[in-house]
Amino acid sequence: YAIGKVFADAVSVAKAVRLKSILNRIDTLKVNRAELSAIAGMPAETEEEVKIACESLMHHGVRRIFVTMGMKGSACFDGSGFTAFPAFPAQVVNVTGAGDAFAAALVYATIRGYSGKDALRLCTAASHIALESPFAVNENMSEEFLLEVYNRFLNIEE
């Protein structure tokens, strides 16, 4: 068992179920609704179902759960409660890489000490940047550009 915070990105429904046996070792978990459903063993389609499934995983030791919900946005469930956040308006060119950008921004936000709510907003900004590129990794992605997009959308309410 590693010392420090362990992040896990479920990656797929098939791989997500493998995390069940180590939930007590995971500090921060990033999943989509289908992966959350597979791990929790319950539906996770509505916002209420996502909350209940997240609570279930927290009872197994996960400290923070970030859920991507496609066009419906994303959500964070942590010790301070549940926060849902809409997707930023985007000219979607390619969805490949959006989840990876979200996960990378989540690690960055944690290292920088962002709250769950602010981390969720930063992750949404990273996904937004990825969605507007024809490449899996937007060639304009940088810390400076990420923070610029994050700041551009500060007035969007959850």
Protein Blocks (a to p, Z undefined) as FASTA:
>chain_A
ZZdjddddekiaklmmmmmmmmmmpmbdcddfklmmmmnopacfbmmlmmmmmmmmmmno
pabdcddehjnopadddfkbccdddddddddfbfghklmmmmmmmmmmmmnopafklmmm
mmmmmmmmmmmpcbfbdfkbcfklmmmmmmmmmmpcZZ
